């Protein structure tokens, strides 16, 4: 099944005409404020400055994505290629507007982003997730399952590293660990 088949389909209503299909595309600097609004409105994402989200659209568009539904941005994923692992995408944030949740947009954006980056040699995704964030845990587990990739979870950063009000973050890896070379 392709990531665009069932995930996020709308219930059929004989009295309504289906709207246009959602559009998955790289963000632009102009999308930054909207991405910030979505992050703010989740109430759970760490909120960065408006400038930071504009910067994602300006400088990290190749490794990030937004989804538009009926011409309005309703979700985003910010990510970057890890300098120490150029075959790994590190996902910074995933945000979906509250009234658009349940349509599979988070997972569909991740699939679309990984598909796009595969052409550039990206074979794995890494992200951090707290032990209490069950929705993200399910999303990344489903992504691994649907792509037939391994899912690894390991301790990463403790709340002590992150400051007051933060809890431990586990590192999730979708895909195989890179081969270790001995230098011989």
Phi, psi and omega in degrees: 000134178284153180296349182257003185290283186263329186303121175084009180290151182271147176297145181281136179227113185300340182266001181238150176267130180298142178283178179295154177295147176296153180249127177252121185209163174294147177285162173241170177302327180293342180275349186304314182296319179295320177297319178299317179299317179296314179300314179300315186286344177294328182075358181236335179285146172294123185271118175270177179287161175303322179301319182300319181288324175296322178297322177301318180291329182277320190246340184234028182297325181296333182249020179226171183204151170234158173239131176252133173239119181056040176082002182242132177292124182239357179194162180206157168229127173254136180204171177212156175280128182292124179302324181281346180218084184294356175258015182235132172267129172257119179272122181274305180216149171233123180226136177227133178306140186307316184282000178251359180290153182091358178263001179079016184296321181301308181294322180294322176295318180296317176300312182298320180293316179294322177298315180297318184280344177301326178295345180252014176088008179281125183239354180213159178237139174233148177200165175250143181218137176282160181295337182267353183271077184293327180297314178293320178302315179295319181298313183288328175294317178295320178302312180299314182299312183292334179263001181056048180241157175292152173237118177247145177225128178217157176298144185228289180233134178273161176303333178298326179288334192259344177103175183301137178089354180258151178244171181302144177245129174265147177267120176260134176237121174257110185119170183285152172291146178296150176294137176273129177260148181266351179083008180271000000 
